[in-house]
Amino acid sequence: MEMEMERERETSPSSSAPSSASSDSIDLNFLPFLKREPKSEPASPERGPLPLPVVTPPPPAQAQAQAQAQVQAQAQAAASPLPATPDLSAAAVMTPLQSLPPNPEEETLLAEYYRLASLYLSSAGAAGVLVPAPTPEASAGAVVQPGSGSAGKKRRPRSSELVRVSSLSVRDQIYFRDLVRRARITFESLRARLMRDDERAEALGLMGVGGLAAVDRRRVRADLRAAALMGDRDLWLNRDRRIVGPIPGISVGDAFFFRMELCVLGLHGQVQAGIDFLTAGQSSSGEPIATSIIVSGGYEDDDDRGDVLVYTGHGGRDPNLHKHCIDQKLEGGNLALERSMAYGIEIRVIRAVKSKRSPIGKVYFYDGLYKVVDFWLDRGKSGFGVYKYKMLRIEGQEAMGSVNFRLAEQLKVNALTFRPTGYMSFDISLGRESIPVALYNDVDDDRDPLLFEYLARPIFPSSAVQGKFAEGGGGCECTENCSIGCYCAQRNGSEFAYDRVGALLRGKPLVYECGPYCRCPPSCPNRVSQKGLKNRLEVFRSRETGWGVRSLDLIKAGTFICEFSGIVLTHQQSEIMSANGDCLVRPNRFPPRWLDWGDVSDVYPDYVAANNPALADLKFSIDVSRARNVACYFSHSCSPNVFVQFVLFDHYNISYPHLMIFAMENIPPLRELSIDYGMIDEWVGKLTM
């Protein structure tokens, strides 16, 4: 892999010859331009100007010693060579978990984040006990080692080093993808745990949060608290350098529900501002450089046509009326976009789209890289001057997530209007699923999925699910939705596996859902996977993977997708059928990726993965050679986006659980679903041929 970095330049680009550019410097595609004096960054009106540090003069003898030490340090620095270009294979780069700095450019929401960080970053232990942070005076002189978790920790400022990453090998791509997924799982798991704790506290009449009893929990967003906890443990990614271009581990089309998650991953470093940029004071050239923007529809003068985007600069708006009230100025992020155009630096574009499936009402899609090709000052719709930037999407990238989202919504309404050919069936389940499963093939004439009987539920051996295994000690006696303390909660280790919207809180060896012997209603939150499909799935033909599965709906991380179905065979039957060459799925081969979901050990070192309820040694197999369902067409991947969770609900034989499939990450519409089958042999190929 290669990396290019911005270096100090003695002269401006307009005055330096092209031949003098260092081969190690970032490729800025220097163009002649008039020299502009960089303008100072305006102080945030909400937070006011940053106070100057108070310096106490040392005694004369100490001052003389410090001066001599400074002269020696300058001499050593002049004699030492320039640092070499960083190597991505180095340990410090392969584990880019850096500290979160206070950033003076953030607006109101960032101020709220800092307020919350001071309250919650002193939490400790798996139980998440929260206590007030020490006062700034008490912690000002504290020196804390990285990763110690103290709220008084001094954080390093965000790096001003510009880096471009390119030419990643397949192994490196998988590594960074897993690294990003780990950070996203930690963020979502913390957020879900905090919300669960809030709900429990509200049910008990405890409206306060961690030391501030007067603060209403509903006003303190869980995503801000989760990001604060990760920041204190140095778990924000890519803080040691400012990446230009694509972020390793983040794919075009990836979906996010929270702005704080974008900050945690380093995709967009501003909590509220739409333009993320390197300030003039941080840049070696003395000029700001933009790296990413968010198109949220907040500016009335934006003109978004997908590949061509006319983006309105920031500033000049009334925060209450959301309209321009003064002319914009060519400073800050506005000047940074103009400078990025002059240097030819690509800009990451993230679009916000309204979605009912999002907990905040909208979803953010990373739509790839654009280049600014023109900018001008125009008279906006409100009558004030606004800066506009024409941006063109760089060719050769994957399809935009926002475009796929809108296409999927249209396909759900009238598929043939947008895909007049290719559909072989609009429901291969023939009504057996609660939601139809389409079959689409625009590659060849293969109709293989239509030749199998569709089984929405697996067929278990009668000896495995009848008699003593049917009742299993009975069910809960709840007349309303189950709550902590009921019989089913005790079976699950005194906690329920799902949150109030049906998302899996953390993986377990086995999950007990309420079953036919329970008295709770169908609306019970402990009845999730047994209800079947909730997303519009589509089996499609691919030139790369053969048959695959994708969703027309946005699937949130931790939510149920479908069950792995077929004819269940005992161990003895499996041995006979495998000798005949039948296609068998062996559940004991699936890696325990459920261990990853809900893992917050990076934040709480004493976190222990769930080991209760226990799961027996699985020796059965699922025959899918004659009857199967949509799950049998999931493609294999060693970096999958779904995982298997074992569940019991209609019987209680722990040797024959259901294989329920949950989302490992947010899965955008039309993205292929992939699973890790573990040991790869001929039977995996038979599933997707």
C-alpha positions as CSV (number, residue, x, y, z in Angstrom):
1,M,0.0,0.0,0.0
2,E,1.2,3.5,-0.7
3,M,0.6,6.8,1.1
4,E,1.2,10.4,0.1
5,M,1.5,13.2,2.5
6,E,1.4,17.0,2.4
7,R,4.8,18.5,3.3
8,E,5.9,21.9,4.3
9,R,6.3,24.3,1.3
10,E,8.7,27.2,1.4
11,T,6.7,29.2,-1.2
12,S,3.2,29.3,-2.4
13,P,2.1,27.1,-5.3
14,S,1.8,30.1,-7.6
15,S,5.5,30.9,-7.2
16,S,7.0,27.5,-7.1
17,A,8.0,25.6,-10.2
18,P,6.4,22.2,-10.8
19,S,9.8,20.5,-10.9
20,S,10.5,21.4,-7.4
21,A,7.6,19.5,-5.9
22,S,8.8,16.6,-3.8
23,S,7.9,13.1,-4.9
24,D,6.9,12.3,-1.4
25,S,4.3,15.1,-1.2
26,I,0.6,14.7,-1.8
27,D,-0.5,15.0,-5.4
28,L,-2.4,18.2,-5.3
29,N,-2.4,18.8,-9.1
30,F,-1.0,22.3,-8.5
31,L,-2.6,25.0,-10.6
32,P,-1.6,28.6,-10.9
33,F,-3.8,30.9,-8.8
34,L,-3.7,34.3,-7.2
35,K,-2.3,34.3,-3.7
36,R,-5.0,34.7,-1.1
37,E,-4.2,35.6,2.4
38,P,-5.8,33.0,4.7
39,K,-8.5,34.4,6.9
40,S,-8.6,33.6,10.6
41,E,-11.3,31.2,11.7
42,P,-14.3,32.9,13.3
43,A,-15.1,32.1,16.9
44,S,-18.2,30.0,17.4
45,P,-21.0,32.3,18.6
46,E,-22.4,29.6,20.9
47,R,-19.1,28.9,22.7
48,G,-17.3,32.2,22.4
49,P,-13.6,32.7,21.7
50,L,-11.2,30.3,23.2
51,P,-9.5,31.7,26.3
52,L,-5.8,32.3,26.2
53,P,-3.7,30.0,28.4
54,V,-2.4,31.6,31.6
55,V,1.3,31.3,31.8
56,T,3.1,31.8,35.1
57,P,6.7,33.1,34.6
58,P,9.3,30.7,36.1
59,P,12.1,31.9,38.5
60,P,15.1,33.5,36.8
61,A,17.4,30.4,37.3
62,Q,14.7,28.1,36.0
63,A,14.1,30.4,33.0
64,Q,17.8,30.4,32.1
65,A,17.9,26.6,32.2
66,Q,14.8,26.3,30.0
67,A,16.3,28.7,27.5
68,Q,19.5,26.6,27.3
69,A,17.4,23.4,26.8
70,Q,15.4,25.1,24.1
71,V,18.6,26.1,22.2
72,Q,19.9,22.5,22.4
73,A,16.6,21.1,21.2
74,Q,16.5,23.4,18.2
75,A,20.1,22.3,17.3
76,Q,19.2,18.7,17.5
77,A,16.0,19.2,15.4
78,A,18.0,21.0,12.7
79,A,20.5,18.1,12.5
80,S,17.9,15.4,12.4
81,P,16.5,14.2,9.0
82,L,12.9,14.7,7.9
83,P,10.6,11.9,9.0
84,A,10.0,9.2,6.4
85,T,6.7,8.6,4.7
86,P,4.6,6.4,7.1
87,D,4.2,2.8,6.3
88,L,0.6,1.5,6.6
89,S,2.0,-1.9,7.6
90,A,3.5,-0.4,10.7
91,A,1.9,-1.3,14.0
92,A,1.0,2.3,14.8
93,V,-0.9,2.7,11.5
94,M,-2.4,-0.8,11.4
95,T,-4.1,0.0,14.7
96,P,-5.2,3.7,14.1
97,L,-7.1,4.2,17.4
98,Q,-6.3,7.7,18.5
99,S,-7.5,10.2,21.0
100,L,-10.4,12.6,20.6
101,P,-9.5,16.2,20.8
102,P,-11.6,19.2,21.7
103,N,-12.3,21.0,18.4
104,P,-13.0,24.8,18.6
105,E,-14.8,24.8,15.2
106,E,-17.8,22.7,16.4
107,E,-21.2,24.4,16.9
108,T,-24.0,23.8,19.3
109,L,-24.1,20.0,19.1
110,L,-20.4,19.7,19.7
111,A,-20.8,21.9,22.8
112,E,-23.4,19.5,24.0
113,Y,-21.0,16.6,23.4
114,Y,-18.3,18.2,25.5
115,R,-20.8,18.8,28.3
116,L,-21.8,15.1,28.2
117,A,-18.2,13.9,27.9
118,S,-17.3,15.6,31.2
119,L,-20.2,13.8,32.9
120,Y,-19.8,10.3,31.5
121,L,-16.1,9.7,30.8
122,S,-15.4,8.6,34.3
123,S,-17.7,5.6,34.0
124,A,-16.1,2.3,35.0
125,G,-17.0,-1.4,35.0
126,A,-19.4,-3.5,32.9
127,A,-22.4,-2.2,34.9
128,G,-21.7,1.3,33.5
129,V,-21.8,3.2,36.8
130,L,-21.5,6.9,36.0
131,V,-20.2,9.6,38.4
132,P,-19.6,13.3,37.9
133,A,-16.3,14.3,36.2
134,P,-13.7,16.3,38.1
135,T,-13.7,20.0,37.7
136,P,-11.4,21.6,35.1
137,E,-9.3,23.1,37.9
138,A,-8.8,19.8,39.5
139,S,-7.9,18.0,36.3
140,A,-5.9,20.7,34.5
141,G,-2.5,19.5,35.7
142,A,-3.2,15.8,35.5
143,V,-1.0,13.6,33.3
144,V,-2.8,10.4,32.3
145,Q,-1.5,7.7,30.1
146,P,-3.5,6.8,26.9
147,G,-6.3,4.4,27.4
148,S,-6.5,4.9,31.2
149,G,-10.1,6.1,31.0
150,S,-9.8,9.1,33.2
151,A,-12.1,12.1,32.6
152,G,-9.2,14.4,33.4
153,K,-7.1,13.1,30.5
154,K,-5.4,15.7,28.3
155,R,-6.2,14.9,24.7
156,R,-4.0,15.6,21.7
157,P,-5.3,17.9,19.0
158,R,-6.6,16.5,15.8
159,S,-3.8,15.8,13.4
160,S,-3.0,18.3,10.7
161,E,-1.1,15.7,8.6
162,L,-2.8,15.1,5.3
163,V,-2.5,11.5,4.0
164,R,-3.9,9.6,1.0
165,V,-4.2,5.8,1.2
166,S,-4.2,3.8,-2.0
167,S,-3.4,0.4,-3.4
168,L,-4.6,-1.7,-0.5
169,S,-4.2,-5.5,-0.9
170,V,-7.2,-7.7,-0.3
171,R,-5.9,-8.7,3.1
172,D,-5.5,-5.0,4.0
173,Q,-9.0,-4.3,2.8
174,I,-10.4,-7.1,5.0
175,Y,-8.3,-5.9,8.0
176,F,-9.6,-2.3,7.8
177,R,-13.1,-3.4,7.1
178,D,-13.1,-5.5,10.2
179,L,-11.5,-2.7,12.2
180,V,-14.3,-0.3,11.1
181,R,-16.9,-2.9,11.9
182,R,-15.5,-3.5,15.4
183,A,-15.7,0.3,16.1
184,R,-19.3,0.4,14.7
185,I,-20.3,-2.6,16.8
186,T,-18.8,-1.0,19.9
187,F,-20.6,2.3,19.2
188,E,-24.0,0.7,18.5
189,S,-23.7,-1.7,21.5
190,L,-22.9,1.1,23.9
191,R,-25.8,3.2,22.5
192,A,-28.2,0.3,22.9
193,R,-27.0,-0.5,26.5
194,L,-27.4,3.2,27.5
195,M,-30.9,3.4,26.1
196,R,-31.8,0.1,27.8
197,D,-30.5,1.5,31.1
198,D,-32.4,4.7,30.6
199,E,-35.6,2.8,30.0
200,R,-35.1,0.8,33.1
201,A,-34.4,3.9,35.2
202,E,-37.5,5.6,33.8
203,A,-39.6,2.6,34.7
204,L,-38.3,2.9,38.2
205,G,-38.9,6.6,38.4
206,L,-35.2,7.5,38.2
207,M,-35.1,10.4,35.8
208,G,-31.5,11.5,36.6
209,V,-28.3,10.5,34.8
210,G,-25.0,9.7,36.4
211,G,-24.7,12.2,39.2
212,L,-27.0,14.9,37.8
213,A,-30.4,14.0,39.2
214,A,-32.1,17.1,37.7
215,V,-31.2,16.1,34.1
216,D,-33.9,14.3,32.2
217,R,-32.5,11.2,30.5
218,R,-34.6,11.8,27.4
219,R,-32.7,15.0,26.8
220,V,-29.3,13.3,26.9
221,R,-28.7,11.5,23.6
222,A,-27.3,8.0,23.9
223,D,-25.2,8.4,20.7
224,L,-23.4,11.3,22.2
225,R,-22.7,9.4,25.4
226,A,-21.5,6.3,23.5
227,A,-19.1,8.5,21.4
228,A,-17.8,10.1,24.6
229,L,-17.1,6.8,26.2
230,M,-15.2,5.6,23.1
231,G,-13.3,8.9,22.8
232,D,-12.0,8.5,26.4
233,R,-10.7,5.1,25.5
234,D,-8.9,6.3,22.3
235,L,-11.3,4.3,20.2
236,W,-12.0,7.0,17.6
237,L,-10.4,5.9,14.3
238,N,-8.0,7.9,12.1
239,R,-7.3,10.7,14.6
240,D,-3.6,10.5,14.1
241,R,-3.8,11.8,10.5
242,R,-6.3,13.6,8.3
243,I,-7.1,11.3,5.4
244,V,-7.8,12.7,1.9
245,G,-9.9,10.6,-0.3
246,P,-11.4,7.2,0.7
247,I,-11.2,6.0,4.3
248,P,-9.8,2.4,4.6
249,G,-12.6,0.1,5.7
250,I,-15.5,2.3,4.6
251,S,-17.2,1.4,1.3
252,V,-19.1,3.6,-1.0
253,G,-22.8,3.1,-0.1
254,D,-22.3,2.5,3.6
255,A,-25.2,3.7,5.7
256,F,-25.0,5.5,9.1
257,F,-27.8,6.7,11.4
258,F,-25.8,9.2,13.6
259,R,-23.5,12.0,12.9
260,M,-21.4,11.0,15.9
261,E,-20.7,7.7,14.2
262,L,-19.2,9.6,11.3
263,C,-16.9,11.4,13.7
264,V,-16.0,8.2,15.5
265,L,-14.9,6.6,12.2
266,G,-13.1,9.7,10.8
267,L,-15.4,9.9,7.8
268,H,-16.5,13.4,8.7
269,G,-15.0,15.1,11.7
270,Q,-17.5,17.8,12.3
271,V,-20.4,17.0,14.6
272,Q,-22.7,19.7,13.1
273,A,-20.9,21.7,10.4
274,G,-21.4,20.5,6.9
275,I,-17.8,21.1,5.8
276,D,-14.9,19.2,7.4
277,F,-11.6,20.8,6.6
278,L,-8.0,21.4,7.8
279,T,-7.9,24.9,9.2
280,A,-5.5,27.5,7.9
281,G,-3.6,27.5,11.2
282,Q,-3.1,23.7,10.9
283,S,-2.1,23.6,7.2
284,S,1.6,23.8,6.3
285,S,0.7,26.1,3.5
286,G,-1.3,28.4,5.7
287,E,-4.4,27.7,3.7
288,P,-7.4,25.6,4.7
289,I,-8.1,22.3,2.8
290,A,-11.6,20.6,2.7
291,T,-11.8,16.8,3.0
292,S,-15.6,16.0,3.2
293,I,-19.0,17.5,3.1
294,I,-22.5,16.5,4.2
295,V,-25.5,17.2,1.9
296,S,-28.5,17.3,4.2
297,G,-30.9,19.5,2.3
298,G,-30.6,22.2,4.9
299,Y,-29.7,24.9,2.4
300,E,-32.3,26.1,0.0
301,D,-29.8,27.0,-2.7
302,D,-28.3,23.5,-3.1
303,D,-28.9,21.8,-6.4
304,D,-28.3,18.0,-6.1
305,R,-28.5,16.0,-9.2
306,G,-26.5,13.0,-8.1
307,D,-23.3,12.9,-10.1
308,V,-23.4,16.7,-10.5
309,L,-23.8,18.7,-7.2
310,V,-24.0,22.4,-6.7
311,Y,-23.2,22.8,-3.0
312,T,-23.9,25.9,-1.0
313,G,-21.2,27.2,1.4
314,H,-21.8,27.5,5.1
315,G,-22.6,30.6,7.2
316,G,-25.0,33.5,6.8
317,R,-28.1,31.6,8.1
318,D,-30.4,32.4,10.9
319,P,-30.4,29.3,13.3
320,N,-34.1,29.7,14.0
321,L,-35.5,30.6,10.6
322,H,-33.1,28.3,8.7
323,K,-32.8,31.0,6.0
324,H,-30.0,33.3,5.0
325,C,-30.0,36.7,6.7
326,I,-26.5,38.0,5.8
327,D,-24.0,37.4,3.0
328,Q,-21.6,34.5,3.2
329,K,-17.9,35.1,3.5
330,L,-15.0,33.3,1.8
331,E,-13.5,32.0,4.9
332,G,-13.4,28.8,7.0
333,G,-15.0,25.9,5.2
334,N,-16.0,28.0,2.2
335,L,-12.4,29.0,1.6
336,A,-11.3,25.4,2.2
337,L,-13.5,24.2,-0.6
338,E,-12.1,26.8,-3.0
339,R,-8.5,25.8,-2.0
340,S,-9.4,22.1,-2.6
341,M,-10.6,23.0,-6.0
342,A,-7.3,24.8,-6.8
343,Y,-5.3,21.8,-5.6
344,G,-7.5,19.2,-7.2
345,I,-8.2,17.5,-3.9
346,E,-11.2,15.1,-3.9
347,I,-14.0,15.6,-1.4
348,R,-15.9,12.8,0.4
349,V,-19.6,13.4,0.0
350,I,-22.1,12.1,2.6
351,R,-25.8,12.5,1.8
352,A,-28.6,12.6,4.4
353,V,-31.9,10.9,3.2
354,K,-35.2,10.8,5.1
355,S,-36.1,7.2,6.3
356,K,-38.8,5.8,8.5
357,R,-36.4,3.0,9.5
358,S,-34.0,5.3,11.1
359,P,-34.2,6.1,14.8
360,I,-33.6,9.8,14.0
361,G,-35.8,9.9,10.9
362,K,-32.9,10.0,8.4
363,V,-29.9,8.0,7.3
364,Y,-26.5,9.1,6.1
365,F,-25.0,7.4,3.0
366,Y,-21.4,7.7,1.9
367,D,-21.7,8.4,-1.8
368,G,-18.1,8.5,-2.8
369,L,-15.5,11.1,-4.0
370,Y,-16.2,14.3,-5.9
371,K,-14.0,17.1,-7.2
372,V,-14.8,20.8,-7.1
373,V,-14.6,22.1,-10.6
374,D,-16.0,25.7,-10.2
375,F,-17.2,28.1,-7.6
376,W,-18.9,31.5,-7.6
377,L,-20.7,34.1,-5.5
378,D,-24.4,34.2,-6.3
379,R,-27.5,35.8,-5.1
380,G,-29.5,33.2,-3.1
381,K,-33.2,32.7,-2.9
382,S,-33.3,34.7,0.3
383,G,-31.6,37.7,-1.4
384,F,-28.2,37.4,0.2
385,G,-24.9,36.4,-1.2
386,V,-24.0,32.7,-1.1
387,Y,-21.0,30.8,-2.4
388,K,-21.8,27.9,-4.7
389,Y,-19.5,25.0,-5.6
390,K,-20.0,22.8,-8.6
391,M,-18.8,19.3,-7.8
392,L,-18.6,16.3,-10.2
393,R,-18.5,12.7,-9.0
394,I,-15.3,10.8,-10.0
395,E,-16.1,8.0,-12.4
396,G,-15.4,4.3,-11.8
397,Q,-16.9,4.2,-8.2
398,E,-19.6,1.9,-6.8
399,A,-23.2,3.0,-7.1
400,M,-24.2,5.7,-4.6
401,G,-26.0,4.5,-1.5
402,S,-28.6,7.4,-1.8
403,V,-29.4,6.4,-5.4
404,N,-29.8,2.7,-4.5
405,F,-32.0,3.7,-1.6
406,R,-34.4,5.7,-3.9
407,L,-34.3,2.9,-6.5
408,A,-35.2,0.3,-4.0
409,E,-38.1,2.4,-2.8
410,Q,-39.4,2.6,-6.3
411,L,-38.9,-1.1,-7.0
412,K,-41.1,-1.9,-4.0
413,V,-43.9,0.1,-5.5
414,N,-43.7,-0.8,-9.2
415,A,-40.8,-3.1,-10.1
416,L,-41.6,-3.6,-13.8
417,T,-41.5,0.2,-14.4
418,F,-37.8,0.3,-13.4
419,R,-36.9,-3.3,-14.3
420,P,-39.0,-4.3,-17.3
421,T,-37.0,-7.5,-17.8
422,G,-35.2,-10.0,-15.5
423,Y,-37.9,-11.0,-13.0
424,M,-38.5,-14.7,-13.0
425,S,-40.8,-14.7,-10.0
426,F,-42.2,-12.1,-7.7
427,D,-42.5,-14.6,-4.8
428,I,-40.7,-17.9,-4.8
429,S,-42.2,-18.6,-1.4
430,L,-45.6,-18.8,-3.0
431,G,-47.1,-17.0,0.0
432,R,-45.4,-19.0,2.7
433,E,-43.4,-16.0,3.9
434,S,-45.2,-13.0,5.4
435,I,-43.3,-10.8,2.8
436,P,-42.8,-12.0,-0.8
437,V,-39.3,-13.0,-2.0
438,A,-38.5,-12.1,-5.6
439,L,-36.3,-13.9,-8.0
440,Y,-34.3,-11.7,-10.5
441,N,-31.9,-12.8,-13.2
442,D,-30.6,-10.5,-15.9
443,V,-27.4,-12.5,-16.5
444,D,-28.5,-15.9,-18.0
445,D,-31.4,-18.3,-18.2
446,D,-30.7,-20.2,-14.9
447,R,-34.0,-20.8,-13.0
448,D,-32.5,-23.1,-10.3
449,P,-34.3,-21.6,-7.3
450,L,-37.7,-22.3,-8.8
451,L,-36.9,-26.1,-8.8
452,F,-36.8,-26.4,-4.9
453,E,-39.7,-26.6,-2.5
454,Y,-39.8,-23.4,-0.4
455,L,-39.7,-24.0,3.4
456,A,-40.3,-21.0,5.5
457,R,-39.6,-23.0,8.6
458,P,-37.3,-26.0,9.0
459,I,-38.8,-29.5,9.5
460,F,-37.4,-31.1,12.7
461,P,-37.4,-34.8,13.5
462,S,-40.5,-35.6,15.6
463,S,-38.3,-37.4,18.1
464,A,-36.4,-34.1,18.7
465,V,-39.3,-31.8,19.3
466,Q,-42.1,-33.9,20.9
467,G,-42.6,-35.3,24.4
468,K,-40.5,-33.7,27.1
469,F,-38.9,-31.4,24.6
470,A,-42.2,-29.8,23.5
471,E,-43.1,-28.1,26.8
472,G,-39.7,-27.8,28.4
473,G,-41.0,-26.8,31.8
474,G,-43.8,-24.6,30.4
475,G,-43.8,-20.9,29.6
476,C,-44.2,-17.5,31.3
477,E,-47.4,-16.5,33.1
478,C,-47.2,-12.9,31.9
479,T,-50.6,-11.5,30.9
480,E,-49.0,-8.4,29.3
481,N,-45.6,-8.0,27.6
482,C,-42.8,-9.8,29.5
483,S,-40.6,-7.8,31.9
484,I,-37.4,-8.5,33.9
485,G,-38.1,-11.2,36.5
486,C,-40.4,-13.4,34.5
487,Y,-39.7,-17.0,33.7
488,C,-38.5,-16.3,30.2
489,A,-36.1,-13.7,31.4
490,Q,-34.6,-16.1,33.9
491,R,-34.1,-18.6,31.0
492,N,-32.1,-16.0,29.2
493,G,-29.7,-15.3,32.1
494,S,-32.0,-12.8,33.8
495,E,-32.1,-10.5,30.8
496,F,-33.9,-10.3,27.6
497,A,-32.0,-10.6,24.3
498,Y,-33.8,-7.8,22.5
499,D,-34.5,-4.1,22.9
500,R,-38.0,-2.6,22.6
501,V,-37.8,-2.4,18.8
502,G,-36.6,-6.0,18.4
503,A,-32.9,-5.5,17.9
504,L,-30.5,-8.0,19.4
505,L,-28.7,-6.3,22.3
506,R,-25.8,-8.8,22.4
507,G,-25.1,-12.3,21.1
508,K,-25.6,-15.3,23.3
509,P,-24.9,-19.0,22.9
510,L,-28.7,-19.5,22.8
511,V,-31.7,-17.2,23.0
512,Y,-35.1,-18.3,24.5
513,E,-38.0,-16.5,22.9
514,C,-41.5,-16.8,24.3
515,G,-43.3,-19.7,22.8
516,P,-46.7,-21.4,22.5
517,Y,-46.8,-22.3,26.2
518,C,-46.3,-18.6,27.2
519,R,-49.3,-16.5,28.1
520,C,-47.8,-13.2,26.9
521,P,-49.4,-11.5,23.8
522,P,-47.9,-11.6,20.3
523,S,-46.7,-8.1,20.8
524,C,-44.2,-9.2,23.5
525,P,-40.7,-7.9,22.7
526,N,-39.3,-11.3,23.4
527,R,-41.1,-12.6,20.2
528,V,-38.9,-11.5,17.3
529,S,-37.3,-14.1,15.0
530,Q,-40.4,-16.4,15.2
531,K,-42.4,-13.8,13.3
532,G,-40.6,-14.3,10.1
533,L,-39.4,-11.9,7.4
534,K,-39.6,-8.1,8.0
535,N,-37.6,-7.0,4.9
536,R,-38.2,-7.3,1.2
537,L,-35.5,-9.8,0.1
538,E,-34.6,-10.7,-3.4
539,V,-32.6,-13.7,-4.8
540,F,-30.6,-12.4,-7.7
541,R,-28.1,-13.8,-10.2
542,S,-24.5,-12.4,-10.1
543,R,-21.6,-12.9,-12.5
544,E,-19.2,-12.9,-9.5
545,T,-21.0,-15.0,-6.9
546,G,-23.6,-16.9,-8.8
547,W,-26.9,-16.7,-6.8
548,G,-27.0,-14.2,-4.0
549,V,-29.5,-12.3,-1.8
550,R,-30.0,-8.6,-1.3
551,S,-32.6,-6.5,0.4
552,L,-34.8,-3.7,-0.9
553,D,-35.1,-2.4,2.6
554,L,-32.5,-0.7,4.7
555,I,-31.5,-3.2,7.4
556,K,-30.4,-1.9,10.7
557,A,-27.5,-3.6,12.6
558,G,-28.7,-6.1,15.1
559,T,-32.0,-6.8,13.5
560,F,-33.4,-10.1,12.4
561,I,-33.3,-11.0,8.7
562,C,-34.4,-14.6,8.2
563,E,-34.0,-18.2,9.3
564,F,-31.9,-20.9,7.8
565,S,-34.4,-23.5,6.7
566,G,-34.5,-27.0,5.3
567,I,-35.1,-30.6,6.4
568,V,-33.3,-31.2,9.8
569,L,-31.5,-34.5,10.0
570,T,-30.2,-36.4,13.1
571,H,-26.5,-37.2,13.3
572,Q,-27.1,-40.7,12.1
573,Q,-29.2,-39.5,9.1
574,S,-26.6,-36.9,8.3
575,E,-23.8,-39.5,7.9
576,I,-26.0,-41.5,5.5
577,M,-27.1,-38.5,3.4
578,S,-23.6,-37.1,3.2
579,A,-22.4,-40.3,1.8
580,N,-24.9,-39.9,-1.0
581,G,-23.5,-36.5,-1.9
582,D,-26.6,-34.5,-0.7
583,C,-26.2,-30.8,0.1
584,L,-26.1,-30.5,3.9
585,V,-25.6,-27.5,6.1
586,R,-23.9,-28.3,9.4
587,P,-24.7,-25.7,12.1
588,N,-21.6,-26.5,14.1
589,R,-19.4,-25.2,11.3
590,F,-20.7,-21.6,11.6
591,P,-18.1,-19.6,13.5
592,P,-19.4,-18.0,16.8
593,R,-19.6,-14.5,15.4
594,W,-22.4,-13.8,17.8
595,L,-19.6,-13.2,20.3
596,D,-18.7,-10.0,18.4
597,W,-22.2,-8.5,18.6
598,G,-22.6,-6.5,21.8
599,D,-19.0,-6.8,22.7
600,V,-18.0,-3.7,24.6
601,S,-14.7,-5.0,26.1
602,D,-12.8,-2.1,24.5
603,V,-14.6,0.3,26.7
604,Y,-15.3,-2.0,29.7
605,P,-12.2,-4.3,30.2
606,D,-14.1,-6.5,32.6
607,Y,-16.9,-7.2,30.1
608,V,-17.5,-10.9,29.9
609,A,-19.2,-12.5,26.9
610,A,-22.5,-14.2,27.6
611,N,-22.2,-17.9,28.4
612,N,-25.7,-18.5,29.5
613,P,-28.0,-20.1,28.3
614,A,-25.7,-22.9,27.5
615,L,-25.8,-24.6,24.1
616,A,-25.3,-28.4,23.5
617,D,-22.9,-29.9,21.0
618,L,-24.7,-29.6,17.7
619,K,-24.5,-32.7,15.7
620,F,-27.5,-32.3,13.4
621,S,-27.5,-31.0,9.8
622,I,-30.0,-29.3,7.5
623,D,-30.7,-31.0,4.2
624,V,-31.3,-28.3,1.5
625,S,-30.9,-30.5,-1.5
626,R,-34.7,-30.7,-2.1
627,A,-36.3,-28.0,0.1
628,R,-34.8,-24.7,1.2
629,N,-35.5,-21.0,1.8
630,V,-34.0,-17.7,0.8
631,A,-31.1,-18.0,3.4
632,C,-29.6,-20.9,1.4
633,Y,-28.5,-18.4,-1.3
634,F,-26.4,-16.2,1.0
635,S,-22.9,-15.8,-0.3
636,H,-19.9,-16.8,1.7
637,S,-17.5,-14.2,3.1
638,C,-14.7,-14.2,5.6
639,S,-15.8,-10.6,6.4
640,P,-19.6,-11.1,6.4
641,N,-22.3,-8.6,7.2
642,V,-24.7,-11.1,8.8
643,F,-24.2,-13.8,11.5
644,V,-26.1,-16.8,13.0
645,Q,-27.8,-16.7,16.4
646,F,-29.2,-19.9,17.8
647,V,-32.8,-19.5,19.1
648,L,-35.5,-21.7,20.7
649,F,-39.2,-20.8,20.9
650,D,-41.5,-23.7,19.6
651,H,-39.6,-26.5,21.5
652,Y,-36.9,-26.7,24.1
653,N,-34.4,-29.2,22.8
654,I,-31.1,-27.4,23.0
655,S,-29.6,-29.9,20.7
656,Y,-31.8,-28.7,17.8
657,P,-32.0,-24.9,17.9
658,H,-33.2,-22.6,15.1
659,L,-30.6,-20.9,13.0
660,M,-31.6,-17.3,13.0
661,I,-29.7,-14.7,10.9
662,F,-29.1,-11.2,12.2
663,A,-27.4,-8.2,10.6
664,M,-23.8,-7.5,11.7
665,E,-23.9,-4.0,10.4
666,N,-26.2,-1.5,8.8
667,I,-26.9,-3.1,5.4
668,P,-28.0,-0.5,2.7
669,P,-30.6,-1.5,0.1
670,L,-29.4,-3.6,-2.9
671,R,-26.2,-4.7,-1.1
672,E,-25.5,-8.4,-1.2
673,L,-25.9,-10.3,2.1
674,S,-22.9,-12.5,3.0
675,I,-22.3,-15.0,5.8
676,D,-19.3,-16.9,7.1
677,Y,-20.0,-20.6,6.6
678,G,-16.8,-21.6,8.4
679,M,-15.3,-24.7,6.8
680,I,-15.6,-24.3,3.1
681,D,-16.2,-27.3,0.9
682,E,-18.3,-28.6,-1.9
683,W,-21.7,-28.0,-0.1
684,V,-21.1,-24.2,0.0
685,G,-20.6,-24.2,-3.7
686,K,-23.8,-26.1,-4.3
687,L,-25.8,-23.5,-2.5
688,T,-24.8,-20.5,-4.7
689,M,-24.1,-22.1,-8.0
